C-alpha cells in the first residue's frame, strides 16, 4: 500500500502496487468504525459479489477480496489513473458533444448491470471513472455499494442514495424502484455535465407536479433535443421517463449525430470509395515499411487516411474508414512524460470504438519524443480479459518494433500494441490495432504507415532518408 487516494463515509481507498501483476491497484478498505456493523459489512461484501457477477469492461472489476488482521474487509480493484467525472466537473461544465458521449458510456455500463438483474442506485459523477486511452479515455462505472437486485427492488424500506441524483421514489422508503430509477440518475449526471451542477428538483414525492429542469435555461445553446432527453429522464413520474436505458442510449446517439452535423466538430467523416492504398495523399519524407513489405503489401482496395496536415497517415480496410479524429494524444497514457503530441485514430464509429468489448475495429497511431530511443520504457496497455500471445519483434524501416498481441477478447476481438523508436530521428511511434475476426492484419497496417517531415517541430527532426 503506497498512499491514500480517497475516502468516504464508510471506506478508504489506497493506492497499492501488485508485484504479481506488475500493476497499480486500488484497495478499498471498510472503515474501522463501521467494520462491526453487520449491515454495512454485508453491503461491502455484496459489492464484490455484484461486481464479479456483472463482469464487464464497462464496470470497475474486482481482482481480489480479503480481510485485514483487524477484521476489516477489503476489495482490490484496478487503479484507474484518469480520475473521476466529479474531478473534471470542478472546472465547469463539459462540451455538449463530450457530455453526450460520456452519458452513452455511463448508460451502456448501467445496461450491463440491468441485464445482470442489478440496480446501481448511486450513479453520480464521483462514481464515474476515466481510464486513459489513446484517442478518447474509457469510461468506467464504479461503487456498487448501494446496488441491489431487481428482484428485491420493490421491497426497499430504507431511503438511500445521493441527493440531486436519486429520483423521488428512491428518497421515499418503500417507494418501489426499477430500472427507471437509474435512468433518472443518468439524466441528473448528464444535466451536471451540461450545466456544471446537478438538477434542483421541484418535487419531493412521486406524482407531485413540478417544473422539470431544462439544461438550456442554465446554459444557452444546448440543443432542444438534448433538453428533451434530460427532461424526460428527470420526470418525477417513472412512467413518463425513458422506459429503459437502452431506449435512452438510442436517443443520446441521435443527439450526438445531430450535434456532429450542426457543429462541424473536428471529427471528420471520411468518404472513401474503394480507392487503392497507393492512391490518395502523398506524404513526403519518412516511409515506414516492415521488412515483409515485399510479400505483405497492404491489400488492394484499402484506403489511406491522414491527419489534417498529413503528418500521420495509415492504410486501413475500407470498412474501417468511417470516422477520423486527428487532434493528437497524450503519451501519459503509456506512463510517459505528458503533453500533446501528433496522432490520429480511425474507426467506423469513434463513439463505440473505445469500448474494448465492442466489435468495432480501428487503428490509433501516435508519435512522441517521449518514445525516443534511450527514453523511459512505455507501459503498453494490458487487456486482462484477453489471452496474451508471445511478444514478437518486427523490423520497421530498420527499427525494431515490439508487437504485443492479445486475442480472445470476446466477440472475436483482438488487440495489437506496437511501439518503436525511429532511430536517429529523436522520436518514437505507438500503434494500437483493434481487430474483429480471425485474420491478423497487424503487419499490413504497419506496412501502410507514413510519417511526414512536418512532424519535426513537435516530434524531433526527421530529416530525409
Number of C-alpha atoms within 10 A of each C-alpha: 12 11 9 14 13 12 14 9 8 16 20 17 21 20 20 20 16 14 8 6 8 8 13 18 21 24 26 22 22 27 19 15 10 15 20 13 10 10 11 15 18 12 16 24 18 17 21 22 15 22 21 15 13 20 17 17 20 24 24 25 22 19 15 12 15 13 12 10 7 8 12 17 20 22 21 22 21 19 20 18 15 17 15 20 19 18 14 16 18 10 9 14 18 18 12 19 18 14 19 23 20 23 23 26 23 25 26 22 22 25 22 18 26 20 11 15 17 24 27 24 27 23 30 26 23 17 16 23 25 19 17 21 18 25 24 17 16 21 30 24 26 22 20 25 20 16 20 19 16 19 11 14 18 13 13 16 13 12 15 15 18 15 16 17 28 24 32 25 21 26 18 17 13 15 19 15 20 21 23 22 26 27 32 28 27 27 26 29 29 31 29 24 27 26 24 20 19 21 21 13 19 13 15 15 16 17 13 11 13 12 12 18 21 21 26 16 11 14 12 9 10 18 14 13 16 25 16 14 21 27 22 22 29 31 25 26 18 23 9 13 22 22 14 18 26 16 12 24 22 12 17 21 16 14 21 22 11 15 19 16 10 9 9 9 11 12 15 16 15 14 10 15 11 13 14 16 22 16 11 13 12 13 18 14 15 18 16 19 23 24 16 14 17 10 9 15 17 24 17 12 17 24 25 24 25 25 20 15 12 19 21 24 24 24 26 25 19 19 14 21 25 18 19 27 22 24 16 19 24 22 24 18 20 19 17 18 15 14 12 14 19 20 26 27 30 29 23 19 17 21 19 17 22 22 19 21 18 16 19 20 26 27 26 22 25 24 32 27 23 26 26 22 17 9 14 12 14 18 12 15 17 14 16 10 16 16 13 18 12 9 11 12 14 18 16 23 17 13 18 17 22 19 20 20 24 21 21 16 20 14 11 14 21 27 27 22 20 22 23 24 25 24 15 12 18 20 24 23 22 23 24 23 21 25 22 20 13 11 8 17 18 20 19 20 22 24 24 24 24 22 21 20 19 19 20 16 9 14 22 19 16 21 13 11 6
